[in-house]
Amino acid sequence: MMIEANEFYVISELKEIGLKENQIKEFLKRFAGWRIYFRKKQNEYEEIRAIYRQMIKAGISRSDAIEELSMIFNKSKSRIRIITKEQKGLFDED
């Protein structure tokens, strides 16, 4: 389901997360007239990958991490494996 939001809602949310007035004005100036869609799955996948990396750094085995993430995000283990599989050049943020 997609929810449409106007600038008043966006301003309210940006204030709530702590952006300063001048940052909000700059954001609105840059994106005035745009229709923007933030993909839910992409954000969810990034969250899964971040938690996975934390689990691995903490010493949890890959199979246990996959099983736990599968339960947390209500996805199959095979889907979690695909999401967390590191591909060359794809996850080089660290």
N, CA and C atoms as an extended XYZ file, in Angstrom:
282
Properties=species:S:1:pos:R:3:atomname:S:1:resname:S:1:resid:I:1 pbc="F F F"
N         0.837       -1.173        0.000 N   MET     1
C         0.000        0.000        0.000 CA  MET     1
C         0.888        1.244        0.000 C   MET     1
N         0.563        2.192       -0.831 N   MET     2
C         1.329        3.424       -0.905 CA  MET     2
C         0.493        4.563       -0.324 C   MET     2
N         1.117        5.351        0.538 N   ILE     3
C         0.454        6.497        1.139 CA  ILE     3
C         1.039        7.749        0.511 C   ILE     3
N         0.177        8.621        0.034 N   GLU     4
C         0.662        9.877       -0.533 CA  GLU     4
C         0.714       10.918        0.578 C   GLU     4
N         1.789       11.690        0.598 N   ALA     5
C         1.976       12.711        1.625 CA  ALA     5
C         2.332       14.033        0.961 C   ALA     5
N         1.745       15.097        1.451 N   ASN     6
C         2.101       16.414        0.929 CA  ASN     6
C         3.235       17.002        1.759 C   ASN     6
N         3.652       18.228        1.410 N   GLU     7
C         4.800       18.843        2.084 CA  GLU     7
C         4.555       19.091        3.570 C   GLU     7
N         3.302       19.287        3.971 N   PHE     8
C         3.020       19.542        5.387 CA  PHE     8
C         3.337       18.305        6.237 C   PHE     8
N         2.983       17.137        5.726 N   TYR     9
C         3.291       15.894        6.421 CA  TYR     9
C         4.803       15.665        6.443 C   TYR     9
N         5.461       15.892        5.318 N   VAL    10
C         6.910       15.683        5.226 CA  VAL    10
C         7.628       16.629        6.190 C   VAL    10
N         7.222       17.897        6.222 N   ILE    11
C         7.832       18.867        7.136 CA  ILE    11
C         7.680       18.408        8.581 C   ILE    11
N         6.508       17.963        8.921 N   SER    12
C         6.251       17.477       10.285 CA  SER    12
C         7.179       16.314       10.638 C   SER    12
N         7.326       15.370        9.725 N   GLU    13
C         8.182       14.204        9.966 CA  GLU    13
C         9.657       14.597       10.055 C   GLU    13
N        10.086       15.523        9.196 N   LEU    14
C        11.484       15.963        9.220 CA  LEU    14
C        11.808       16.700       10.514 C   LEU    14
N        10.856       17.485       11.010 N   LYS    15
C        11.044       18.169       12.299 CA  LYS    15
C        11.140       17.145       13.427 C   LYS    15
N        10.289       16.131       13.343 N   GLU    16
C        10.258       15.099       14.385 CA  GLU    16
C        11.585       14.353       14.493 C   GLU    16
N        12.271       14.152       13.363 N   ILE    17
C        13.554       13.442       13.433 CA  ILE    17
C        14.718       14.374       13.722 C   ILE    17
N        14.412       15.669       13.855 N   GLY    18
C        15.432       16.587       14.326 CA  GLY    18
C        16.135       17.428       13.283 C   GLY    18
N        15.631       17.485       12.056 N   LEU    19
C        16.258       18.352       11.065 CA  LEU    19
C        15.995       19.815       11.404 C   LEU    19
N        16.970       20.637       11.109 N   LYS    20
C        16.852       22.069       11.379 CA  LYS    20
C        16.010       22.726       10.294 C   LYS    20
N        15.468       23.881       10.634 N   GLU    21
C        14.588       24.616        9.729 CA  GLU    21
C        15.247       24.874        8.366 C   GLU    21
N        16.523       25.299        8.381 N   ASN    22
C        17.210       25.577        7.105 CA  ASN    22
C        17.425       24.297        6.288 C   ASN    22
N        17.625       23.151        6.942 N   GLN    23
C        17.783       21.884        6.226 CA  GLN    23
C        16.457       21.467        5.582 C   GLN    23
N        15.369       21.692        6.303 N   ILE    24
C        14.050       21.352        5.775 CA  ILE    24
C        13.737       22.227        4.558 C   ILE    24
N        14.034       23.508        4.657 N   LYS    25
C        13.799       24.413        3.526 CA  LYS    25
C        14.621       23.990        2.312 C   LYS    25
N        15.872       23.616        2.538 N   GLU    26
C        16.737       23.167        1.436 CA  GLU    26
C        16.198       21.886        0.807 C   GLU    26
N        15.739       20.963        1.643 N   PHE    27
C        15.151       19.714        1.154 CA  PHE    27
C        13.948       20.012        0.263 C   PHE    27
N        13.039       20.855        0.756 N   LEU    28
C        11.841       21.194       -0.011 CA  LEU    28
C        12.191       21.922       -1.307 C   LEU    28
N        13.184       22.789       -1.251 N   LYS    29
C        13.617       23.525       -2.437 CA  LYS    29
C        14.147       22.567       -3.506 C   LYS    29
N        14.968       21.621       -3.081 N   ARG    30
C        15.580       20.677       -4.025 CA  ARG    30
C        14.563       19.734       -4.663 C   ARG    30
N        13.541       19.367       -3.904 N   PHE    31
C        12.600       18.366       -4.396 CA  PHE    31
C        11.214       18.922       -4.718 C   PHE    31
N        11.072       20.231       -4.769 N   ALA    32
C         9.785       20.840       -5.111 CA  ALA    32
C         9.330       20.347       -6.481 C   ALA    32
N         8.093       19.905       -6.549 N   GLY    33
C         7.532       19.430       -7.810 CA  GLY    33
C         7.790       17.966       -8.111 C   GLY    33
N         8.616       17.328       -7.332 N   TRP    34
C         8.923       15.908       -7.562 CA  TRP    34
C         7.839       15.031       -6.938 C   TRP    34
N         7.639       13.889       -7.523 N   ARG    35
C         6.814       12.846       -6.915 CA  ARG    35
C         7.802       11.763       -6.502 C   ARG    35
N         7.942       11.545       -5.209 N   ILE    36
C         8.975       10.644       -4.684 CA  ILE    36
C         8.325        9.417       -4.064 C   ILE    36
N         8.928        8.279       -4.317 N   TYR    37
C         8.465        7.019       -3.738 CA  TYR    37
C         9.651        6.337       -3.068 C   TYR    37
N         9.529        6.042       -1.779 N   PHE    38
C        10.572        5.334       -1.050 CA  PHE    38
C        10.176        3.866       -0.983 C   PHE    38
N        10.981        3.028       -1.596 N   ARG    39
C        10.662        1.602       -1.644 CA  ARG    39
C        10.806        0.972       -0.264 C   ARG    39
N         9.782        0.321        0.169 N   LYS    40
C         9.782       -0.315        1.484 CA  LYS    40
C        10.751       -1.495        1.519 C   LYS    40
N        10.733       -2.306        0.481 N   LYS    41
C        11.574       -3.507        0.478 CA  LYS    41
C        13.053       -3.153        0.538 C   LYS    41
N        13.474       -2.129       -0.189 N   GLN    42
C        14.886       -1.760       -0.187 CA  GLN    42
C        15.333       -1.397        1.225 C   GLN    42
N        14.531       -0.611        1.926 N   ASN    43
C        14.866       -0.237        3.299 CA  ASN    43
C        14.876       -1.461        4.206 C   ASN    43
N        13.913       -2.341        4.011 N   GLU    44
C        13.844       -3.559        4.812 CA  GLU    44
C        15.062       -4.446        4.539 C   GLU    44
N        15.460       -4.568        3.285 N   TYR    45
C        16.618       -5.395        2.937 CA  TYR    45
C        17.891       -4.825        3.561 C   TYR    45
N        18.030       -3.514        3.542 N   GLU    46
C        19.207       -2.898        4.157 CA  GLU    46
C        19.223       -3.146        5.663 C   GLU    46
N        18.054       -3.106        6.287 N   GLU    47
C        17.962       -3.392        7.720 CA  GLU    47
C        18.347       -4.845        8.002 C   GLU    47
N        17.872       -5.759        7.173 N   ILE    48
C        18.215       -7.178        7.324 CA  ILE    48
C        19.727       -7.364        7.207 C   ILE    48
N        20.330       -6.729        6.199 N   ARG    49
C        21.783       -6.857        6.009 CA  ARG    49
C        22.561       -6.279        7.188 C   ARG    49
N        22.108       -5.154        7.713 N   ALA    50
C        22.801       -4.524        8.852 CA  ALA    50
C        22.736       -5.420       10.082 C   ALA    50
N        21.570       -5.960       10.367 N   ILE    51
C        21.416       -6.853       11.525 CA  ILE    51
C        22.244       -8.111       11.316 C   ILE    51
N        22.228       -8.640       10.092 N   TYR    52
C        23.017       -9.834        9.768 CA  TYR    52
C        24.500       -9.594       10.039 C   TYR    52
N        25.026       -8.457        9.560 N   ARG    53
C        26.445       -8.150        9.787 CA  ARG    53
C        26.752       -8.041       11.278 C   ARG    53
N        25.847       -7.436       12.041 N   GLN    54
C        26.046       -7.332       13.491 CA  GLN    54
C        26.073       -8.717       14.134 C   GLN    54
N        25.183       -9.579       13.697 N   MET    55
C        25.119      -10.931       14.254 CA  MET    55
C        26.409      -11.699       13.947 C   MET    55
N        26.891      -11.603       12.734 N   ILE    56
C        28.118      -12.303       12.335 CA  ILE    56
C        29.306      -11.761       13.139 C   ILE    56
N        29.393      -10.433       13.288 N   LYS    57
C        30.470       -9.829       14.085 CA  LYS    57
C        30.405      -10.280       15.538 C   LYS    57
N        29.201      -10.570       16.024 N   ALA    58
C        29.030      -11.021       17.402 CA  ALA    58
C        29.359      -12.501       17.569 C   ALA    58
N        29.685      -13.174       16.456 N   GLY    59
C        30.092      -14.569       16.536 CA  GLY    59
C        28.990      -15.575       16.287 C   GLY    59
N        27.830      -15.127       15.890 N   ILE    60
C        26.726      -16.041       15.588 CA  ILE    60
C        26.984      -16.675       14.228 C   ILE    60
N        26.714      -17.955       14.113 N   SER    61
C        26.950      -18.655       12.843 CA  SER    61
C        25.977      -18.152       11.779 C   SER    61
N        26.380      -18.300       10.526 N   ARG    62
C        25.533      -17.852        9.415 CA  ARG    62
C        24.168      -18.534        9.458 C   ARG    62
N        24.153      -19.831        9.690 N   SER    63
C        22.874      -20.564        9.691 CA  SER    63
C        21.963      -20.101       10.826 C   SER    63
N        22.530      -19.844       12.016 N   ASP    64
C        21.716      -19.348       13.127 CA  ASP    64
C        21.212      -17.930       12.849 C   ASP    64
N        22.059      -17.094       12.254 N   ALA    65
C        21.663      -15.724       11.923 CA  ALA    65
C        20.530      -15.739       10.906 C   ALA    65
N        20.648      -16.604        9.905 N   ILE    66
C        19.610      -16.706        8.869 CA  ILE    66
C        18.294      -17.159        9.486 C   ILE    66
N        18.374      -18.136       10.363 N   GLU    67
C        17.162      -18.655       11.005 CA  GLU    67
C        16.491      -17.565       11.852 C   GLU    67
N        17.284      -16.840       12.618 N   GLU    68
C        16.751      -15.777       13.475 CA  GLU    68
C        16.128      -14.656       12.626 C   GLU    68
N        16.818      -14.235       11.574 N   LEU    69
C        16.288      -13.189       10.699 CA  LEU    69
C        15.018      -13.649        9.989 C   LEU    69
N        14.964      -14.909        9.660 N   SER    70
C        13.777      -15.477        9.032 CA  SER    70
C        12.562      -15.319        9.941 C   SER    70
N        12.764      -15.572       11.221 N   MET    71
C        11.661      -15.436       12.181 CA  MET    71
C        11.307      -13.970       12.429 C   MET    71
N        12.330      -13.117       12.561 N   ILE    72
C        12.097      -11.703       12.845 CA  ILE    72
C        11.317      -11.026       11.718 C   ILE    72
N        11.725      -11.292       10.467 N   PHE    73
C        11.136      -10.602        9.326 CA  PHE    73
C        10.066      -11.415        8.602 C   PHE    73
N         9.738      -12.577        9.146 N   ASN    74
C         8.700      -13.431        8.582 CA  ASN    74
C         8.940      -13.709        7.096 C   ASN    74
N        10.166      -14.122        6.799 N   LYS    75
C        10.556      -14.485        5.438 CA  LYS    75
C        11.190      -15.869        5.478 C   LYS    75
N        11.172      -16.551        4.350 N   SER    76
C        11.776      -17.877        4.302 CA  SER    76
C        13.296      -17.769        4.469 C   SER    76
N        13.895      -18.849        4.929 N   LYS    77
C        15.350      -18.874        5.083 CA  LYS    77
C        16.037      -18.664        3.743 C   LYS    77
N        15.482      -19.224        2.686 N   SER    78
C        16.110      -19.055        1.368 CA  SER    78
C        16.059      -17.595        0.930 C   SER    78
N        14.980      -16.882        1.253 N   ARG    79
C        14.886      -15.455        0.900 CA  ARG    79
C        15.920      -14.648        1.689 C   ARG    79
N        16.076      -14.964        2.973 N   ILE    80
C        17.064      -14.274        3.810 CA  ILE    80
C        18.470      -14.556        3.294 C   ILE    80
N        18.739      -15.791        2.868 N   ARG    81
C        20.058      -16.117        2.302 CA  ARG    81
C        20.347      -15.258        1.077 C   ARG    81
N        19.361      -15.102        0.224 N   ILE    82
C        19.535      -14.291       -0.984 CA  ILE    82
C        19.792      -12.831       -0.610 C   ILE    82
N        19.043      -12.309        0.343 N   ILE    83
C        19.186      -10.911        0.758 CA  ILE    83
C        20.554      -10.662        1.389 C   ILE    83
N        21.039      -11.608        2.189 N   THR    84
C        22.286      -11.402        2.922 CA  THR    84
C        23.525      -11.838        2.153 C   THR    84
N        23.330      -12.518        1.040 N   LYS    85
C        24.486      -12.972        0.266 CA  LYS    85
C        25.238      -11.762       -0.276 C   LYS    85
N        26.506      -11.663        0.054 N   GLU    86
C        27.309      -10.535       -0.406 CA  GLU    86
C        27.804      -10.807       -1.815 C   GLU    86
N        27.559       -9.852       -2.681 N   GLN    87
C        28.015       -9.956       -4.058 CA  GLN    87
C        29.087       -8.911       -4.269 C   GLN    87
N        30.059       -9.232       -5.080 N   LYS    88
C        31.190       -8.329       -5.318 CA  LYS    88
C        30.739       -6.930       -5.671 C   LYS    88
N        31.200       -5.949       -4.877 N   GLY    89
C        30.935       -4.559       -5.156 CA  GLY    89
C        29.590       -4.053       -4.718 C   GLY    89
N        28.709       -4.923       -4.225 N   LEU    90
C        27.367       -4.491       -3.877 CA  LEU    90
C        27.265       -3.899       -2.474 C   LEU    90
N        28.032       -4.437       -1.533 N   PHE    91
C        27.909       -3.984       -0.146 CA  PHE    91
C        29.242       -3.455        0.377 C   PHE    91
N        29.823       -2.533       -0.309 N   ASP    92
C        31.127       -2.026        0.065 CA  ASP    92
C        31.042       -0.762        0.915 C   ASP    92
N        29.970       -0.594        1.732 N   GLU    93
C        29.832        0.606        2.539 CA  GLU    93
C        30.808        0.632        3.707 C   GLU    93
N        31.210       -0.519        4.198 N   ASP    94
C        32.034       -0.569        5.422 CA  ASP    94
C        33.416       -0.052        5.185 C   ASP    94
